[in-house]
Amino acid sequence: MTDNNTLFRGLMQKPYEPTFVPKVDGKLYYDLPDAYLTDQYRPYGPSIQNRFGINAETRVPFPNISPPDLSFADVVSRRGVFSVFNAAHRRAAGQLIQLFLDQPNPTTLGAVAAYVRDRVNAPMFQYALAIALIHRDDTRDVEIPSFLELFPDRFVDPAVFPQLREESNLLDQGNRRAIDIPSNYTASDRVDEQRVAYWREDIGLSLHHWHWHLVYPATGPDRVVRKDRRGELFYHMHQQMIARYNIERFANGLARTLSFSQLRESIPEAYFPKIVRSSDGRAFSCRYPNQVMKDVNRVEDESTIRLADMDVSIKRIFEAIDNGYAQATNGDRVPLDNEKGIDLIGDLLEASTNSINFNYYGDYHQNGHVMLGYIHDPDNSYLEGVGVMGDLTTTMRDPLFYRWHQHIDDIFVRHKQRLPAYTSSELSFNDITVDSFDVQLNKANAPKNVLLTFWQRSQFDLGTGIDFVPEGNLFVTFTHIQHAPFSYRIQATNNRGSMRRGTVRLFLGPKVNDRGQVLPFRDQRRHMVELDKFTVNLRPGQNSIVRRSDESNLTIPYERTFRNIAASSQPGTEVFQFCNCGWPSHMLLPKGSASGLEYDFFVMISNYNQDRVEEFNENDNCNDAHMFCGLRDRRYPDARSMGYPFDRFTPNSVGSLQEFARPYRNMATTPVSIRFTNTIIART
């Protein structure tokens, strides 16, 4: 009997090669009945069997099935441009997810997927099948490939692909060299925004964003979309990304990104992505300086959005926030000024199918992505496809993503500022004192509170994502930011005579802006980013807590961000699904500066009795990046508001982080210098 990984692995490789072409370096062959073949290949069924099915080590036979009705998927062609932000595409993907979820067992699911694969849009197929596999109980062991493995064209300079094809056609696997992806290839240094291109265009960043939306899709069957505190997590994860981006801007002499809230203003930022879609050989469209959003009327894409409708949506959202209640579909007033409000607003603003009143409040966030993605050709006069802003896999590469999401975050802040500041009882932890707090590199005699960053060159195999080339490895190298491993060292005293349990919360915040001016706390608070969060048992008396940076419950290691299932299919390999949702570990720290840029590090130990939701073991597989990704099939494991204690406004009398922490013995701050070395170190 075929195991699940073998059954689905080939279906998720080389997405534009027909299913009958052997997969996994020619070792896996899907034995398809003639009815599975598309009209293009069905007349040649016997010759296909003779040509392709002879030498494969593993043959997977499929039974005849009743062909499903796939007319709903006609909204986007097999090689067309699929966008999760496009409402019609989302609906079609939702129906495809439901089709996959409805299958009674993995064998039948594999058969249906094999039939569907060559008949629908390839990215939509991969999106829907990945979500179904993640959310079915009987396919949790299936390794989900990263999008880099499936569609490397979204992340790689197109100049690399001719070199890879030359290597694959002329050289045996063992003689092929790794091709280097150039850094910062989308613009020259004359463009100020290019100073942070290494961050925006980091491949791991886009993979994180994509996988988060696989785990938390906005549209689909209820069992896939409706998760605990999903709307709040949409707010929090994106808020933290924007804060991290702004911190990176400060370190590179750039001001905080400007909110794009005036939809009719010209956009000075241009973006020329230099990405070519392998599906049709067309480039992702560019955006020229000072372009202006216009009504989108693309009948062919079933995408019609008016600026006037966006105005109505945001007006109604603002009214709901300012009034402290939202209007449900039955006319009921649902209160927002409570701990549930942020979750309701998150679903309403994104907008997911959990929205309390989708028809009334609209699809503001996603429609914004569509309008910005089609800014170059809003009525399809020039038959141009969507730009990177309109594609979930590429949107974070564009400076405009951060301007748009700064606006989205400002909407959430409008709600947050209505909530009362945290009280002393909500912030304190009686009998617990943080006596000292430092960080230190994991290196003998390293000085305290000095951390190091540098460039790292890493390697990845793109062989399973490039269609119609000889089998085998096709390696590329790429350069990304990295930090030296370090540890947090906390001394805490439990003044009570019995064991106490606490939650250690670790944050980092910028001390100065791009001009070196000290940030007032009202601005710094919005840029406090989480580094880690974990529980600790505090014995009576003194306690020494040492926590390594690579143990963070925010991040996943390089091996899981840049996983390659074709290269990691040996027995015992960890499951690649929900587990691969998490912030890339190499982006845990900001770049800093050559002379050392000082940041405020903050620690708080809160009362676990007030934090606890339900017991869980953070060391179990898939529990280790729960800060952004939650826990599989369980409630979010922290009762506090996401971002606590910095998600709410503070009294005007609090002028600095130190003043915020001073009244509370369970908090401490320490200044930490982050020094950047402009050296490239190869990853070993």
N, C-alpha and C positions, 0 to 999 in steps of 0.2 A: 504493500500500500504506500502511496506517495505521501511523504510528510508535507505539512503545510508550507514550510519554507521553500521546498522544491517546487511545490504546486504554483506558488505565486511569484517566485523570484524572477523567472523569465518574463512574466507579464509586466514586470515593472523595470525592464531594461530596454534600451534602444527603442524608445517609444514610437518612432516612425517606421521602423522595420516591421514588416508583417509578422504576425504571430508564428507562422510556419517556419520562419528562418531560425535555425538553432541559436540558442542563447547560452550564456555562461561559457564563453570561449568555445562554443560549438559542442559542449558536452550535454546540453539539455535540449530535447526536441519535443514539441507538443504535437501529438498525433491527432490531427483535426479531421473530423468527418467533412466531406465536401460541402455540406450545408454551412459550415463555419466560415468558409472562404468567401471573400467578397466577390461581387460580380466580375471584378477585374481579373481574378485569379481562378475562379471556379472551373472554367473550361480546361484548366491545366492541372487539375487535382492529381491525377496519377503521376505525371512527370515531376510535380513538386515533391511527392512522396519519394520517388526514386532519387531525386537530386539531393534533397536535404536530410532525409531521415535515415540514411544508411549508417553513418559512423558515430552517431551520438551515443554516449555512454548511458544516458537515462532517457527513456521515452515515457511521456505522460499521455495516456490515451484519454480522450473525452467522449462521452456518450452523445447520442443525438438528443437535442432538447427542443422544446417548443420555443421558437424565436420570440424574444420579447419585443414589444412595440417600442421603438426608439425614436419615434417621430418628434418627441419633445426635445430631443438633442439637436434638432436641425437648426436651432438658433445660431449655432456657430459651427462652421465646417471643420472637417478633420484637421486641416492644416491652418485654420483660421486662428485669430487672436482671442483667447479665452481670458476673461477678466472676472475675478470674484466680486469686484465692485459693481459690475454691470448686473442690474436686477434680473434681466431675462436669463443671463448666463447662470446666475445664482439659483434661480428657480429650476433650470434644467439640471444643474449639478445636484440640487436637493432631491430631485426625482431619481437621478441615477444612484445617489447614496441609498435612497429608500429601496430601490430595486436590489441592490447588493445586500442590504440588511435583511430583506425579506426571504432570502434563500435559506433553506432549512439546515444546511450543513456546509462545511468548507468545500467538499467535493463538488456540490452543485454550484456553489458560489464561484469556484474556479472555472467551471464549464461556462457559466453565464458571462463571467468576466472575459474569458477567452473569445466568446462569440462577439461580445460588445467591443472589445479592444480596438479592432481595425475599422469600426464603423462610426466612431464618435471622435470628437476632438481629443487629441492626445493629452494635453495638460488637464482638461476636464476629467478624462478617464483616470489619470493618476491621482488627481485631487480627490475624486469621489471614492475610488477604491481604497486609497490610504485612510480616509476618514472611516469608511466601513470596517476595514481591518482593525483599526485602533479601537473601535467602539463595539465590536462583536466579542462576546465572551470566548468563542471557540477559535478565534484567530489571533489571540494576543501574543502568540509566540512568533508571529510572522515578522521578519525584519523589514522595516520600511526604509527604502533608500532615501538619502537626502536629495533635495531638488538639484543640487550641484551634480550629483551622479546621474540624474535623469536628463536635465536640460542645462548642460554647462554653458550653452550659448548665452544664458541670462547673466552670467557673471564674469565672462572671460573676454579679453580683447580679441576681436575676430581675426586679427592678424596671426593669432596663435594656431588657428585650426588648419590652414594650409600646411603649416610645418608638421602638425600632428599627422595629417593624412599622408604626407610624404614619408614620414618615419614608418607609419604602419604598412604602407604599400611596398616599401623597398627593403625594410630591415626586419629580421626576426626579433621576437620579443626581447631576448637577452641583449640585443645590440642597440635597442632604441634609447635615445637620450631624453632627459626631461627638458621640456620647453618652458622657458621662463615667461610668466605673465608680467609685463612691465607694471610698475607702480605709477599711480597718478597719471594715467594715460588719457584722461578725458578732457583736460585743459592744461594750459601753460601756467607757469607761476605768476603771470601777470594778472590772473584772476584771483582775487582775494579768497573766494570761497574754496579754492583748491587747497588752501592750507589744511583743511579738515577732510579732504577727499579720502585720505587713508582710512578715516573713521567711517564716513558715510558709505564708502564703497567696499568696506570690509566684507568678504564673502560670508564669514560666520554671522555677521549681524543680519544679513538678509535671510540666511538659513534659519536663524532664531525666529525672526518675524513670521516666516512661512510656516514653520512647524507649530508655533503658538496658535496660529489660525487653523491648523489641522486639528489641534486638540480642542480649540474653542471656535468652531465655525459660526458665522452669524446666521446662516440659513441652512435648513435641512430638517430632518425628522426631529421631533421633540426630544427624543432620548439622546440625540447628538448635541443639541443646542442648549437644552435646559440643564445647567450645572450650577452648583452652589456658588453664589456671589460672582457670577460670570460678568455681569455688567460692571461691578466694582473692579474686577480684575482687568477688564478692558481699560478702564480709567487709569488704574495704578501702573500697569505695565508700560503703557504709552507715556504717562507722566514721567516715570523714571527714565525712559529712553530720552525724552526731551531734555530733562535735567542733565543727564550725562552728556548729551550733545552740547549743551550750553557750557558746561564745565570744560569740555574739550576746546570749544571756541575761545574761552577766556585764556586758556593755556597757549593758544596760537595767535593771540593778539586780535581776536575778533569779538565784536559785541554780541550780546545775547540775540538770538534769532528773533526777528520781528514777527509778531502775530499777523497772519493774513486773515483779517476780519472784515476788511472792506472789499467786498467781492468784485467791485467794478474798478478798483485801482489797478494801474499797470504794475507789472511784476518785473522789477529790474534784473532779477537773477535769471540768467540763461542756463540751459543745461543741454549738452550734446553727449548723449550716453555712449555712443560708439559700441552699440551692441547689435548684432545681426541675428534675427530669428532663423534657426535652422529649418523651421517648418516651411517657410516660403522664400527664404533668402532676402527678406526685407529688413531694413534697419528699424529699430525703435526710433520713432520720430523725435526730433529735437525741439527745444523751445528757445526762441530768440529773445534777446533782451526786450523788456518793456511790452510784452504781449499782454492782452487783456482777456479775461474770461467772457465768453458769450454764451447765449442759449445753445444747447446741444440739440441738434435735430438730425440724428443719423438713423433713418428708417431701417437701413440695411442691418444695423446692429441692434435694432429694437431699443434704441436709447434716445429718449426725448426728455430733456431736463431744461426748465426755464429758470433764469435768475429770479424772476418774480416768485416762483414757487419756493426757492431757497429762502427768500426774504420772509415768506409766510412761515416756513418751518422754524427758522431761528427766532422769529417774533413769538411764536407759540411756546417754544422751549424756554425763552427768557421769561415769559409770563408765568409758566409753570414754576420755574425756580423762584422768581420774585414773589409769587403768591404763596409758595410753600406747599403747593399740591399740584398733581397732574390729573388730567381728565381721562378717565377710563372709557372704553368703548360703550359701556352702558350708561355713561354720564356721571358715574360716581367720582367723587373727589378723593384722590389717593394721596395722603400726606407724604411730603418729601423731607421735612425738617426733622429727621430721625436717623437712626443708624441704618435703616434700609434705603434711605433716599438716594444715596450715591449709586447703589446697585440698580435701582429703577432708572435713574438718569443715564447711567452707562448703557443700558440696553436700549433706551429710547433714543439716545444720541448717536449710537454707532451706525445704523440701527439694526439690531438683531430681530429675529422673529419672536423674541421675548418682549419686544416693545409693548408697553401698556396700551398704546393706541397708535399703531403704525400709520393708519390712514390719516390721522389728524396731525401727528407730529412729523411725519415724513421720514425721509432717508437722508438726512442732512450730511452726515460725515461721509458716507459712501458716494453720494451724488457729487460731493465736492471733489473726491478723487476722480470720478468720471469726467467732470467738467475740466479739471486741470489736465487730465490725461488726453483730452481731445482739444486742447486750447489751440493747437496748430491747424486743426481742420474740423471745426465743430459741426459742419453740415455735410461732411464727406465729399465735398466738391473735388478734392484732389485724391480721393481714394486712399488716404493715408491711415495706417493703423494707429492704435493707441500708443501714447508715450509712456515712459516708465512710471509716471504718477498713477496711471490707470491699471497697473499690473502689480498684484500683491508681491510677486517675487522680486521685483526691481524697484519698488516705490521708495525704499529707504536710501537709495543711491542719490536721489534728487534733493538739493537744498530746499526745494519747495515743500517736500514732505514735512520738514520740521517747522516751517512757517505755518502750514495748515494745521499741524497737530499742536503747535503752540496756541493757536486759536481755539482748538478743541479743548485743550487743557484750561484755558482761561474761562471757558464756559463752566467747567467743573468747579473751578475756583469761585466762580460767582455763587455757586451753591454752598461750597465749603465755608465761605465767609459769613453765611447766615447762622452757622452753628456756633454754640458757645465755646470759648476756650476751655481746654482741659483743666479740671480742678486739681487741687493738690492731692486729693485722695486718688484721682485717676492716674497721677504721674508718680507718686511716691511708692516705696516698698518698705514698710516699717521694719526696722531692725536689720536692714541690709545696707552696708556701706561699701562703695567702691573706693578702695584706698589708693590704688595706683592703676594706671593704664598706659601701656606703651605698645609699639609695634617694632619688630626687628626682623631683619633678613634671616633666613634659615642657614646661617653661615657663622662659623666660629669667630668670635670677637667682633662681630658686626656692630656698628654704632646703633644706638636706639633711635627710632623715629626718623630713619632715612631709608627710603625705598627706591628701587631702581627700575627703569623701563628701558627698552631697546627694541630694535627691529629683529624679527625672527623670520627666517626663510623656511617654509614648509613645503611638503610635496603631497600631491593627490593624483589618483588614477582616474582619468576621464574616459577610460575605454568602454565602459558600459553605457555612456551617454551619447556617443558619436555614432550615428547611423551609417550603414553601408560602407564600412571600412573593415579590413581584415581583423579577426579576433585578436585579443591580447591587450596587454597594458599599454596605456598612453599617458605618461606622467607629465604633469606640469608642476612648476614651482611658483610660489607666490610669497610676497612679503607682507607681514602684518605686525602690529604692535604687540608687545609682550612685556611681562614684568617678571622680575626675579621672585621666587617663592619667599613668603614671609609668614610670620606668626603674630597673633595678637596675644599680649601677656597682661592678664588682669589679676589684681590682688583684691579680694573682697572679703569682708567680715560679716558673719552672721552673728548678731548680738543676742539672738534668742537661744534658748537652751535645747532646741530641737531642730531637726532637719527642716530646711525650707527649700522649695523648688522655685527656680526663677527662669525667665526667658532672657537670654543675653541678646541685645539688639545693637548691631554695629552699623555705623553710618560714616560717610565722608561728605564734607561740604567745602566749597571754595571759600577762601578768605578774601580774595580780591577779584575785581573784574578784569576786563581786557586791558584797562589803562593803569592797573596796579592800585586802584582805589579800593579801600576796605568796603566790603558789602555790608549794608545794614542788615540786621537780622531778618527783617520782613522779606528781603530778597534772598538771603542765604537760605532761609527756611525752605523756600520752594526749590532749592537746588541741593538739598540734603539727599544723597542717594544711598540706598541700602547696600551693604557689603555682605552681611551674614545675619542669621538669626537662628539660635539654637537653645535648647533647654539645658539646665545645669542643676545638679543637686548641691546645695550649700550646707556643709556640715557646720555645727556650732563652732564659732571661733574663726580663724583665718582660713581662707581658701585660695589656692593658686590655680588660675584657669589659663591654659595655653590652648590656643585654637589656630590650626594651620590655615592659610589662605585657600589651599586647595580642598578644604573640607566645606567650603561655603555651600549653604542651602539655596543660594541664588544661581550658581553657575553649574554648567556641565563641562567636563574636560574636553580638551581638543579632540580626543579620539571619538567622542560622541557627537560633537558638532560636525566634524569632517569625516563621519563614518563612511566606510565603503563596504557594503554588504558582500560584494563579489569577492573581496579580499579577506573577509572575516567570517566565513561560513563554517569554520571548524567547530566541532562539538564544544559546548561550554561557552560559546560566545554569548554575551549578554543580549537581552531582547532590545531591539531598536524600535521603540514605538513611543509611547508616552514618555519613556525614559529620556528621550532626546529633546524634550522641551526644556529649555533653560538658557540663561544668558551665557554667551561664550566666555570661558574662563580667561582667555587671553585679553579680554576687554574689561576685566574687573576694575583696573585702576586707570585714571587719566594719564595722559602722556607726561605731564609735568613739564619741566624745562631743563636746559643744559646746566644752568647754575643752581637748580633746585627750586621748585615752586612749592610754597607752603600751603597745606590744607589743614582744615580742622577735622580730626577724627573724634568720633563721639561713641561712647558706650553707655548703655542703660540696661539695668537688670530689673525687669518688671515682674510682678507677682503672677506666677504661673496659674494660681487658682483663678485669677481674673482673665488669663489668656486662654485657658484650656477650652477646647471644643470636644475633642475625643482623643484618646490615647493613640499614638502611632510611633513607629520606630523610624527615625530619620535616616538610619543606616540601611534600611531595606532598599532594594532596587526601586527606582522611580520616585522615591520620597525625597531625594536629595536636592531637588531644584524647585521645591514647592512654593518658594516665595513669589515666583512669577507664574507658576504652572499648577498650583494646587496639588491635591492628591487624587489619584485615580479612583473614581466611584465613591469618593468620600467628601465630607465637608471640608471647606478651607480650614487649615489647622491653626488658626489664630483668631480669637474672638474680637481682638481689637480692630479698629478701622485700619485699612491698608495705608501704610505710610506713617502710622502712629510712631512717635508723638509729634511729627512735623506736618501732619496733614491739615491741621486747623490753625487759624489765626491766633496770635498771642497778644496780650495787652501791649499798648504803645510803650509802656515803661520798660519792656524787655528790648534792650538795644543790641545784644550780642548773644551768641551761642553760650558763652560762658555765663552770662547773666541768666539765661534760660535754665542752665543746669545747676547754678549755684545753690538754690534752695533745697536741692534734692540730693541726699547722700547716695542714692542708688544710681547717680549719673556721674560721668566724668568726661573731660575733653583733653585732648593732647594735640599739639601742633606736629605735623609730619611733613617732611620735605620729600618731594618726589623728583628724582633726578633722571633726566633722559640722556642716554648715550646714543649718539647717531652712528651706531654700529650694527651691522647685520650679522646675526649669529644663526647658523644652520640648526634646524631642529634635529635632535638625535632620537 
